[in-house]
Amino acid sequence: MSAELSPLTLETEIPERQTPPLPQTPQETINAIIHYYRGEIGRMAGWRDRIDRTSNWAITVVAAMLSVSLSTPSSHHGVLLFAMLLISLLLLIEARRYRFFDVYRARVRQMERGYFAQILCPEGTPSFRWSVSVAKSLRQPAFLMGYREALCRRLQRNYCWMYLILLLAWALKISSPKISSTGEPFGHVRSWADVAENAALGPVPGVAVAIGVALFYAVVLYGSLHRATGAGELAHGEVHV
């Protein structure tokens, strides 16, 4: 067997060798910090782009489903319920991506506050807490927020408005009269019983569908109004996503 190490060899299994030289002068240290900062900016921008793509997919889904549902009175209101399901799936995906983005954003912001801001306008005694925090994150990367907090953050930023638009469209759909094949309207809504009848989904009665939608939007409302106990990076300014 070849003596070469496998690419998946654990770091603890690699025999001790001479490590790459560390910066020996202030200029070398500055160059290393600058190159590392550029790398973190690239990773942060990459995850930010992934978040934007998911948001764009969600907006496209909402627009497409609204077009299909509201373009013809004969289309079924279940299309809008299906849109709510798709938006929820995209929200789950985006929350996962947001947790990764938050890690790299925190590193970048710590370097900007603790190092570059001090270069441009020194304030007080220089502190190395930012470098200790970044080094700890590099040695043992860990998420800075929970999955639920990430869900609430993205829900508050974008998705609450998409859910609201879908809810209004669904309410309009089940409260509007149906159109027959000849183009004549029928089934005019004159009472709550007519609304419940229009909200039926196959064998599922309309009352059960309405209760399910109400419970779902109660969860959405809670997530939209929920505020995390720790501010995180939001404690250092308001220009955040």
C-alpha positions as CSV (number, residue, x, y, z in Angstrom):
1,M,0.0,0.0,0.0
2,S,1.3,3.5,-0.8
3,A,2.7,5.5,2.0
4,E,0.8,8.5,0.8
5,L,-1.9,9.8,3.1
6,S,-5.6,9.4,2.2
7,P,-7.4,12.7,1.6
8,L,-9.8,11.7,4.4
9,T,-7.1,11.0,6.9
10,L,-8.0,12.6,10.2
11,E,-5.7,15.4,11.4
12,T,-4.8,13.5,14.6
13,E,-3.6,10.5,12.5
14,I,-1.2,12.6,10.4
15,P,2.4,12.2,11.6
16,E,4.0,15.4,13.0
17,R,5.8,17.4,10.4
18,Q,7.1,20.8,9.9
19,T,4.1,23.2,9.8
20,P,3.9,26.1,7.3
21,P,5.8,29.1,8.7
22,L,3.8,31.6,10.6
23,P,4.0,35.4,9.9
24,Q,7.2,36.7,11.5
25,T,6.8,40.5,10.8
26,P,3.9,42.9,11.2
27,Q,3.7,43.3,7.4
28,E,3.3,39.5,7.0
29,T,0.6,39.4,9.6
30,I,-1.3,42.3,8.0
31,N,-1.1,40.5,4.6
32,A,-2.4,37.3,6.1
33,I,-5.3,39.1,7.7
34,I,-6.2,40.9,4.5
35,H,-6.2,37.6,2.5
36,Y,-8.2,35.8,5.1
37,Y,-10.7,38.7,5.2
38,R,-11.2,38.5,1.5
39,G,-11.7,34.7,1.8
40,E,-14.4,35.2,4.4
41,I,-16.1,37.9,2.4
42,G,-16.2,35.4,-0.5
43,R,-17.8,32.7,1.6
44,M,-20.3,35.1,3.1
45,A,-21.3,36.4,-0.3
46,G,-21.7,32.9,-1.6
47,W,-24.1,31.9,1.1
48,R,-25.9,35.3,0.8
49,D,-26.4,34.4,-2.9
50,R,-27.9,31.1,-2.0
51,I,-30.3,32.8,0.4
52,D,-31.4,35.2,-2.3
53,R,-31.9,32.4,-4.8
54,T,-34.3,30.6,-2.4
55,S,-36.2,33.9,-1.8
56,N,-36.4,34.4,-5.6
57,W,-37.8,30.8,-6.0
58,A,-40.4,31.5,-3.3
59,I,-41.5,34.8,-5.0
60,T,-41.7,33.0,-8.4
61,V,-43.8,30.2,-6.8
62,V,-46.2,32.7,-5.3
63,A,-46.6,34.7,-8.5
64,A,-47.1,31.5,-10.6
65,M,-49.7,30.0,-8.2
66,L,-51.6,33.3,-8.0
67,S,-51.6,33.5,-11.8
68,V,-53.0,30.0,-12.1
69,S,-55.5,30.4,-9.3
70,L,-56.9,33.8,-10.0
71,S,-56.7,33.9,-13.8
72,T,-59.9,31.7,-14.1
73,P,-62.8,31.5,-11.6
74,S,-63.1,27.8,-12.3
75,S,-59.6,27.0,-10.9
76,H,-59.5,25.2,-7.6
77,H,-58.5,26.9,-4.3
78,G,-56.3,23.9,-3.5
79,V,-53.7,25.5,-5.8
80,L,-53.2,28.2,-3.2
81,L,-52.9,25.6,-0.4
82,F,-50.3,23.8,-2.4
83,A,-48.4,27.1,-2.8
84,M,-48.4,27.5,1.0
85,L,-46.8,24.1,1.3
86,L,-44.1,24.9,-1.3
87,I,-43.4,28.2,0.4
88,S,-42.9,26.4,3.7
89,L,-40.5,24.0,2.1
90,L,-38.4,26.9,0.7
91,L,-38.5,28.6,4.1
92,L,-37.0,25.5,5.7
93,I,-34.3,25.4,3.1
94,E,-33.5,29.1,3.5
95,A,-33.4,28.9,7.3
96,R,-30.7,26.2,7.0
97,R,-28.7,28.3,4.6
98,Y,-29.1,31.4,6.8
99,R,-27.4,29.6,9.7
100,F,-24.3,29.0,7.6
101,F,-24.4,32.6,6.4
102,D,-24.6,33.9,9.9
103,V,-21.4,32.2,10.9
104,Y,-19.3,33.8,8.1
105,R,-21.1,37.2,8.5
106,A,-20.2,37.2,12.3
107,R,-16.5,36.5,11.5
108,V,-16.4,39.3,8.9
109,R,-18.2,41.8,11.2
110,Q,-15.9,41.0,14.1
111,M,-12.8,41.7,12.0
112,E,-14.4,44.9,10.7
113,R,-15.3,46.2,14.2
114,G,-12.2,45.0,16.0
115,Y,-9.5,45.6,13.4
116,F,-10.4,47.7,10.4
117,A,-12.5,50.2,12.3
118,Q,-9.6,50.7,14.7
119,I,-7.3,51.4,11.8
120,L,-9.6,54.1,10.4
121,C,-10.6,55.7,13.7
122,P,-9.0,54.3,16.8
123,E,-11.2,54.2,19.9
124,G,-9.9,53.4,23.4
125,T,-7.5,50.7,24.1
126,P,-7.1,48.1,21.3
127,S,-8.7,44.8,22.2
128,F,-7.9,41.3,20.9
129,R,-11.2,39.8,21.9
130,W,-12.3,39.8,18.2
131,S,-9.2,37.8,17.1
132,V,-9.8,35.3,20.0
133,S,-13.4,34.9,18.9
134,V,-12.5,34.4,15.3
135,A,-9.8,31.9,16.1
136,K,-12.2,29.9,18.3
137,S,-14.7,29.8,15.5
138,L,-12.0,28.6,13.1
139,R,-10.8,25.8,15.4
140,Q,-14.3,24.7,16.4
141,P,-16.9,26.0,13.9
142,A,-20.4,26.2,15.5
143,F,-23.7,27.7,14.5
144,L,-24.5,31.0,16.3
145,M,-28.3,30.6,16.2
146,G,-30.8,27.8,16.5
147,Y,-32.9,26.5,13.6
148,R,-36.1,28.0,15.1
149,E,-34.5,31.4,15.4
150,A,-33.3,31.2,11.8
151,L,-36.8,30.3,10.7
152,C,-38.3,33.3,12.6
153,R,-35.7,35.6,11.2
154,R,-36.4,34.7,7.6
155,L,-40.1,34.7,8.2
156,Q,-40.0,38.2,9.6
157,R,-37.8,39.5,6.7
158,N,-39.6,38.1,3.7
159,Y,-41.9,35.1,4.0
160,C,-44.6,36.7,6.3
161,W,-45.6,38.9,3.4
162,M,-45.8,36.0,1.0
163,Y,-48.0,34.0,3.4
164,L,-50.2,37.1,3.8
165,I,-50.7,37.5,0.1
166,L,-51.6,33.8,-0.3
167,L,-54.0,34.0,2.6
168,L,-55.8,37.0,1.1
169,A,-55.9,35.2,-2.3
170,W,-57.3,32.0,-0.7
171,A,-60.0,34.0,1.2
172,L,-61.0,35.7,-2.0
173,K,-61.1,32.4,-3.8
174,I,-63.4,30.6,-1.4
175,S,-65.7,33.6,-1.1
176,S,-66.2,34.1,-4.8
177,P,-68.9,32.5,-6.9
178,K,-68.0,29.6,-9.2
179,I,-68.3,29.6,-13.0
180,S,-70.0,26.8,-14.9
181,S,-68.7,25.4,-18.2
182,T,-71.1,27.7,-20.1
183,G,-69.6,30.8,-18.3
184,E,-72.6,31.4,-16.0
185,P,-71.8,32.2,-12.3
186,F,-73.3,29.9,-9.7
187,G,-72.9,29.1,-6.1
188,H,-73.0,32.7,-4.9
189,V,-71.6,33.1,-1.4
190,R,-74.3,34.5,0.9
191,S,-73.4,32.9,4.3
192,W,-70.5,31.3,6.2
193,A,-72.0,27.9,5.3
194,D,-71.4,28.8,1.6
195,V,-67.8,29.7,2.4
196,A,-67.2,26.5,4.3
197,E,-68.7,24.6,1.3
198,N,-66.3,26.3,-1.1
199,A,-63.4,25.6,1.2
200,A,-63.9,21.8,1.0
201,L,-60.9,19.9,-0.3
202,G,-62.0,16.6,-1.8
203,P,-63.4,14.4,1.0
204,V,-62.2,16.9,3.6
205,P,-65.0,19.2,4.8
206,G,-64.5,22.9,4.4
207,V,-64.7,23.5,8.2
208,A,-61.7,21.2,8.8
209,V,-59.7,22.9,6.0
210,A,-60.5,26.3,7.4
211,I,-59.4,25.2,10.9
212,G,-56.2,23.8,9.5
213,V,-55.4,27.0,7.7
214,A,-56.2,29.0,10.8
215,L,-53.8,26.9,13.0
216,F,-51.1,27.1,10.3
217,Y,-51.3,30.9,10.2
218,A,-51.4,31.1,14.0
219,V,-47.9,29.5,13.8
220,V,-46.9,31.9,11.1
221,L,-48.1,34.8,13.2
222,Y,-46.1,33.6,16.2
223,G,-42.9,33.3,14.1
224,S,-43.4,36.7,12.6
225,L,-43.8,38.4,16.0
226,H,-41.2,36.3,17.9
227,R,-38.0,38.0,19.0
228,A,-34.9,36.1,20.1
229,T,-33.5,36.8,23.5
230,G,-30.0,37.4,22.2
231,A,-29.5,40.2,19.6
232,G,-26.3,38.7,18.1
233,E,-24.9,40.8,15.3
234,L,-28.1,43.0,15.4
235,A,-26.7,44.5,18.6
236,H,-24.0,46.2,16.6
237,G,-26.1,48.1,14.0
238,E,-29.2,47.7,11.9
239,V,-27.8,47.0,8.5
240,H,-28.4,43.3,8.5
241,V,-30.5,40.7,6.7
